[in-house]
Amino acid sequence: VVVVYSGIITTIGGLSPVRYLKGVLNPAAVAFTTTSSSGTLPATIKAAREELGVSKGISSFVLPRGATINMDGTALYQGVCALFIAQAFGIDLTTSDYLLIIMTSTLASIGTAGVPGAGLIMLSLVLTTVGLPMEGLAIIAGIDRILDMARTSVNVSGDLMVSVLVAKSENELDEAIFNDSQEPSSPVKA
């Protein structure tokens, strides 16, 4: 998130990576605790509009789709877990196995539901496709909740990055809101 997403925000969008990171902090924290991209959607939409300046139309269109199909963290998780299980069981993988892991991890992550624990179920698909032992799931299951927290935060941060870039490209990004580094305060009458 800090290197890739912030770098994309800077190079493609020409926007402040620090401001982007401040804007994704709250939804990423909600995603971390709920481990659900779909459950985090209200906080994600609110942050996109109020902290990052994304228009209502763009945030209402991009973010629900991102919560459904943008599972970058899940794709990385499945690939890393498949490699870990292969090493744990002493199985040598060929180049075609690596390509198959990449392809099935990517496709499985697109089809993964935005609910807690779905990535572990989809990992069984990746393991079966490559011919790795299903017993490897037992090794991963013990730490899956912690890993699910991290990858859901990555997914939500990616959704917000895309919404900011789409809004910028469509001239529907309020850069005054995006660049405002002050926290919103309640109006005080003098």
N, C-alpha and C positions, 0 to 999 in steps of 0.2 A: 504494500500500500504506500509506504513512504517513498520507495524508490521508483517503482513502475508507474503507479497511478498518479503520483505527484509529478513525475517526469512527463507523463502524457499531458496532464493539465497545463504544464508550463510550455512544452514544445508545440503541441497542437493548438491549445486554447489561448496561449499567451497570458495565462492568469497566474495569480500567486498560489504556489503550492502550500504555503503556510495557512493561507485563508481557507483553502480547500480542506486541509487536515482539521482545522478548527470546526468547520462546518459538518464534517462527517463524524466528529467525536461522539455526539449524543446518540445518533442512530447506531453507530458501531458498538457502543456500550449496551444498548438495548438488544442488539443482535447477539452480542456475546453472552448475555444472561438468558435470553429466551431460546437461543439456537434455532430460530425460525425466521427465514427471510420473509415469509408471508405475514407472520405475526409482528414483524418489525415495520411493515409497510406504512402504517400511520405516522410513526416517528420519522421514517425516511422521507415521506412526502412533506411533512411539516418542515423538516430541516432543509429540504431542497427549495421550498418556497421562501421560508423566512430567513434562513441563514446563508443560502447560496444564490438566491435571486432567480431561481428557475421559475418560468411562468407556470400557471395552473394547467394549461393545455399540455405542455411538454411533460411536466411531472406526472400528470394523470395518465399519460399515454406510455411513457418510457418506464417508469418505476414498477408498475404491476407486471409488465413483460419481463423486466429484469429479475424480479423476484421469482419468476417462473422458469426462465431459461438461462439466466446468467449465473452460472454456478462455477466460477473460476476456482474458488477454494476447494470445491468438491472434486473437480477434475484433477487438481494437483494432489489432493489427498489420496484419491484412488490410485493414481500412478505411483506415488511414493509407497503406499501400503502394499501394492502388488510387488514392487521391487524388494521391499523389506521381507515379505513372506517368502519370496523366491530365495533370498539369501538365508533366511532362518531355516529353511528346509534343505539348503544346499543344492538348489536347482539352478543350473546354468540356463540363461535365456539367450536366444538367438536375436539377430537384428530384426527378423520378422516378428518375434515375440514382443520386442520393444515397440515396434510400429503398431502391433495389434493392441497393446496396452494403451498407447496414446489414443488410438482411434476409439476404442471402447470406453475409455475413461471420459473422453470428450463427449461422445454420444450419450453415455449414461448420465453424465452431469446435466445435460440438457433436459433429460427426462426425469430427473430427480425432483420429487415434491419438496416444497419449501417448508418441511416440517422436521422436528428433531428426530435424529436417528435414521433418516432416509438414506444418507450416504453409505452407511454400513450395509444396508440391504443391497444397494447398487454395486457395492464392492464385490458381492458374491457373483454378480454377472461378469465383472471383469476377471475375477479369478477363474471362473468356469470357462470363459472364452480362451484364456491362455493355457488352461490345463493345470493350474496351480491348486494345491490341496485346500479344500474348504475349511480344514481344521485351523488354518491360519487366521480365520475370522475370530476364533476364540482368543488369540493373542491380542488382536486389535480391539476387541470389544471392551476390554477393561479400561482402556484410555480413550475410547471413542467420544465420550461426552466432552472431555476437555478439548479434543481436536475439533469436534463439532462447533464448539464455541468460537474458536479461532477462524475456522473456514467460513462460518456464517458472517462474521465481521468483515472478512475479505470480500465476500459476495456483495454485501450491502454497500461497502465502500466503492466497489466497482460499479454498482447500479447508479450511485450518486455521481461518479465521475462521468459516466456516459450521459446522464441527464444534463449535466452542466455543459458538456461539449455539444450535445444536440441543441440545447437552448442557445448556446453561443453561435452555432452555425445557422440557426434560424432567426437570429436577431431577437430572441425572446429571453435573453438573460439580462436581468437588471444588474448591471455591473456596480451600481451604487450600493445595492444590498450586498453583493458578493464581496466588494472591497471594504465594507464597513467592518472594522475589527472590534467595534464596541459591542458589548452584549446589549440586547434590547432591554430598555428600562421602562418601568411603568410611568405614564405621564403624571407629572406633578404640577399642580396649579400654584402659581405664585400669589 
